[in-house]
Every structure is written in C-alpha cells, then in structure tokens.
Amino acid sequence: MATTPLQHIRARIDLLDEQIQALINARASCAQEVAALKLNVGAQNVEAAGFYRPEREAQVLRNVMARNTGPLSSEEMARLFREIMSACLALEQPMKIAFLGPQGTFTQAAALKHFGHSVTTTSHGAIADVFRDVESRVSHYGVVPVENSTEGVVNHTLDMFMNSPLQICGEVELRIHHNLLCNLGDIKAITRVYSHQQSLAQCREWLEENLSGVEHVAVSSNAEAARRAAQEQDAAAIASEAAAQIYNLQVMVANIEDEPDNTTRFLVIGPQSPPPSGSDKTSLLLSARNRPGALHHLLEPLSRHGLSMTRIESRPSRRGMWDYVFFIDIEGHRQEPKVAQALQELGAEAAMLKVLGSYPGAVL
C-alpha cells in the first residue's frame, strides 16, 4: 500500500528527531569532556560557576542567530539552544541562581530566560538578600531588576552595588506583559487590585478606564499579589501567566500594560565578570570631585576615546548632604585598549571609581 504524502512527511520527521536526539547527546558528551579537561589542569575544586562561561554562551547564541535561515525565527532558535546548553551544563552540576521572589515573578522568568530551565532557582524576599546569598556563595549567581523602560531605575539595586564586592556578569531584557488575574466571573465584582507599585503604574491608564474606583494595593511583588488574590473572593492581581498557573487563577484580561514595548532590564550578579565576548558593556560607579564643571570633566575621557555611554543615573552617596554618585553604562569591555585607557584617565579624574563589571550585552 503506497504511503500518503502525510505519512511520508511524518516518517521524515521521525528520522530527523532521531538525528537531532543523537546530536544533542553528542554535544552533551563534548560538554562532559570540556569539564574533565578543566578538572585535569589542576582546578580540582571547580564549582558549577567555574564551568559556566557567559562570554562563550553569548558567542554561541549570536552565531546561532546569525546563521539561522528559518522558518523558525532567530530568537526562537536561540531559545532552543539556550535550553540545550543549560541541560549540558547541568550534567556537571546544576547551577544555583538566586532571584527576587517569590515564585512566579518576572525576575524568575528573567533568570530562566538567561540560564535555561536546568538550573535551580531560589527565591528571596528582598534585593539585599539576593546579593547576600551570592556573596556567601550559597548561590552561584543572582538576578535582580535594574530598570524599566517606562518607570525608570530600581534604586535599591543600584544602592547595593556601592558596598557589594559582586560584579555584573550579564544582563537580561524581558518584555513585560501584565495580566489581570482572578477567579471571579465578572471584573465588575472586583473591589481590590493587588500588584507591585511599578506594575500598577505601568497599567495606570487601563485601570482608570476599566476599573475606575477600585482600590489599588501595592505589595512586594506580583507573585505576592497573585497569592493574595487567590485567597480573597473579591480581589484581583496584576501579574504574569506563570503566577496565574502557580496560584490557580484565571487570566481575565491579558496584556493590560499601557506601553506595548514595556521592557525590564535585569542584571546577573556573581563573583567576577567574564572575559570579552565581542559585544560587551561595562558598568561604572563614579563620584566627582567638588569643583565647577565636575561632571563634564568626569565624562570627557569617554568622549575623547569614542566610547558610547548608554545610561547614566545619579544616586545620593549617603556620605554627605548633596553628595552624589553616578552609575554609568558604556559600550565595550574593560580589557579593550580604548576602554582600559579611558578607565585609567577616569580614575585619575574621579574622586572614586568602581568598575561594576564588563559583560555580554543581552542576546535575546
């Protein structure tokens, strides 16, 4: 009996699946060989963080996207490879990643986007706790929010870098989609909406138009908002689809954020920043000397060496009234000659200079 076109295609798919599976296992075997070589050169106490190479993973993902010809999108193909790399690394020792929790927050989603799902994630109730967890080596890395495209910076994250020895090892950009969650049949029955204060701000116009007069209650995280909404008959939460699944809530209205391009940037923090990947950023903490034109003099070496500054934020230094420090992101790695020269000149000009890390720019 002749095979139908559909049967023929399915047979091809089965054969391709076998080949893909064999190649994934072959790649995993190579990862094991790499780990064995690292151990054999004297690093007998290498932790999982020693096997993880952010710059190498960024290069692999960029190559995946560059050579992709479809029909899958480059981003989707890179996500598949991210999970393959995560699973291969976990063969040696799953990495422990601390994040600002509880379970179901966007920060956890950012951690899984960056490291893949083969890591162990640990939630913490405060950004300071994430820093302490990584500083004490309980977790290999941490993920914390640093800025939102519509609501600005997360000041607590910036403040932690003033005294922490940790370095920035990577960044994650996550498109934020807010959903109205509850178990009520009609949104008119809602009397309270729980969410993080930034999420409430990011959905302000929708809330005013659709839930005018309903009480807005700011809580520590969107996941906490979902937990509360699940326990109260007349309450709703603004949170992610993941939070809806965790706390058994229905998505009443999806994507209620006011800005369709709403994006949050997260930082990956760890004991040391990686070598150059070919497309990197460097983050700095600076304070200026007390003299006229101090900020101009401080930033002049960046301009003279042709370095692009992608972000600058000021924060009180907490060392004296009206004394400020500046958080600056520039393009390039501190090991690149022009960046190294500019940093040397900045150090001579600044009252204080702290390099917070050089790291690959967000790939996905």
Secondary structure, DSSP 8 states (H G I E B T S, - for coil): ----HHHHHHHHHHHHHHHHHHHHHHHHHHHHHHHHHHHHTT-TT--HHHH--HHHHHHHHHHHHHH--SSS-HHHHHHHHHHHHHHHHHTT---EEEEESSTT-HHHHHHHHHH-TTSEEEEESSHHHHHHHHHTTSSSEEEEEEEETTTEE-HHHHHHTTT---EEEEEEEEE---EEEES-S-GGG--EEEEEHHHHHHTHHHHHHHSTT-EEEEES-HHHHHHHHHH-TTEEEEE-HHHHHHTT-EEEE----SSTT-EEEEEEEESS-----SSEEEEEEEE--SSTTHHHHHHHHHHHTT--EEEEEEEE-SSSTT-EEEEEEEES-TTSHHHHHHHHHHHHHSSEEEEEEEEE----
